Amino acid sequence: MAALLQSIEVPVASLRAAQPLLKNQRLSSLASISLQSSKPFQQLTLKSHVSTTISRNSRRVGCRAAAGESGAKKASLSERRPEEVSVAVVGPTGYIGKFVTRELIKRGYKVTAVARERSGIGGKKSAEETALELEGATVLFADVTSEEALTRALDGTPVDVIVSCLASRTGGIKDSWLIDYTATKNSLEAGKKAGATHFVLLSAICVQRPLLEFQRAKLKFENELQADPAVTHSIVRPTAFFKSLGGQVESVKGGGPYVMFGDGQLCACKPISEADLASFIADCVQDPGKANKVLPIGGPGEALTPLQQGQMLFEVVGKDPKFIKVPIGVMDFVIGVLDLLAKAFTSLEDAAEFGKIGRYYAAESMLVWDEQRQRYDADATPSYGKDTLREFFEKVVRDGMEGQELGDQAVFK
């Protein structure tokens, strides 16, 4: 049944009441608003760049002009133009998710971003701020830990591809299974109901050797995704992110030492920038060569140990190297104590897990694992992109860590 449409023309002055939501100077010249009513949504359409939809169970805020849908039969995914492909991103406000969302928009895809009502570190960003941050996408607000809520949010939204950038913020035991497994699984199921035939998963290279709960949770979903006959998949396993290596920049810049474990050569990685990783993930949307594959990926250049990273940072800040070498046994002792205490006090389970996470990253390389040789292989770890760690250090030394905040993931606070 056709929806009942009501149009109300109002003068520009009437838009003042909408300013807290819009926060966009480009709207100041608007001459009219069209109010449309259609169950189960009420849609307020501004005759410009912004549309807002609110329902009882989810909220949509779109910063893209509505585009007509073609009734013609669609070509295969790889044959379509980007503007003919609908991509839903879950986890669009996270560190990598926001870059992925912007990259997809830049490439011309029809992007729907599914976010929390309160997003960002500590949930500081409002729905309106999130919508403006993701301008160019239609933004839905839903609880991804509920398959029913997510399905309702996507109801009526055509979806060809789901891109999941969901990740536990802390690595805590319950949070890992809730986000890295359950919420990601919900995204798959809700996406299939909306018509998705391809699923791009942002995973992690460390799931090769799963010793931590978040790794086990990610790996469980990976296995289920690969076994699902209803969708094709691209599983992206990046190495270290630049931001995870930037926690000591301010300290070193201020004259402090660089802290590392052992001799600083226990592990190595090929760090990748958020922009390069976002580009690689966007490549996975339509590239048939990346379908039904597990794709480890690192940044350009040679693998770097913590010692080499520290030396590079001192060169960038122009100071003589000064290191503090922490014996790895110290972490083993602390973890052992926390494990014992956690058996008696369950509230300490996450604290013990955090210790194990720190220990893992202090000693395990973020490179492809060679199971036959039982060692990490830098040469077998693919490189992608153009951004280097040195350039990242130079930028952070010059401009600070704004936009690169570690939040709950920070170790050196």
Stockholm file with secondary structure:
# STOCKHOLM 1.0

chainA/1-413         MAALLQSIEVPVASLRAAQPLLKNQRLSSLASISLQSSKPFQQLTLKSHVSTTISRNSRRVGCRAAAGESGAKKASLSERRPEEVSVAVVGPTGYIGKFVTRELIKRGYKVTAVARERSGIGGKKSAEETALELEGATVLFADVTSEEALTRALDGTPVDVIVSCLASRTGGIKDSWLIDYTATKNSLEAGKKAGATHFVLLSAICVQRPLLEFQRAKLKFENELQADPAVTHSIVRPTAFFKSLGGQVESVKGGGPYVMFGDGQLCACKPISEADLASFIADCVQDPGKANKVLPIGGPGEALTPLQQGQMLFEVVGKDPKFIKVPIGVMDFVIGVLDLLAKAFTSLEDAAEFGKIGRYYAAESMLVWDEQRQRYDADATPSYGKDTLREFFEKVVRDGMEGQELGDQAVFK
#=GR chainA/1-413 SS CCCCBCCCCCCGGGGGGGHHHHCCGGGGGCCCEEEEEETTEEEEEESSSCEEEECSSCEEEECSCCCCCCCSCCCCGGGSCGGGCEEEEESTTSTTHHHHHHHHHHTTCEEEEEECSSBSGGGCBCHHHHHHHTTTSEEEECCTTCHHHHHHHHTTCCCSEEEECCCCSSCCHHHHIIIIIIIHHHHHHHHHHTTCCEEEEECCGGGGSCCSHHHHHHHHHHHHHHHCTTCEEEEEEECCBGGGGCTTHHHHHTTCCEEEETTSCSCCBCCBCHHHHHHHHHHTTTCGGGTTEEEEEBCSSCCBCHHHHHHHHHHHHTCCCCEEEECHHHHHHHHHHHHHHHHHCGGGHHHHHHHHHHHHHHHSCBSEEETTTTEEESTTSCBCCSCCHHHHHHHHHHHCSTTCCCGGGCSCC
#=GC SS_cons         CCCCBCCCCCCGGGGGGGHHHHCCGGGGGCCCEEEEEETTEEEEEESSSCEEEECSSCEEEECSCCCCCCCSCCCCGGGSCGGGCEEEEESTTSTTHHHHHHHHHHTTCEEEEEECSSBSGGGCBCHHHHHHHTTTSEEEECCTTCHHHHHHHHTTCCCSEEEECCCCSSCCHHHHIIIIIIIHHHHHHHHHHTTCCEEEEECCGGGGSCCSHHHHHHHHHHHHHHHCTTCEEEEEEECCBGGGGCTTHHHHHTTCCEEEETTSCSCCBCCBCHHHHHHHHHHTTTCGGGTTEEEEEBCSSCCBCHHHHHHHHHHHHTCCCCEEEECHHHHHHHHHHHHHHHHHCGGGHHHHHHHHHHHHHHHSCBSEEETTTTEEESTTSCBCCSCCHHHHHHHHHHHCSTTCCCGGGCSCC
//
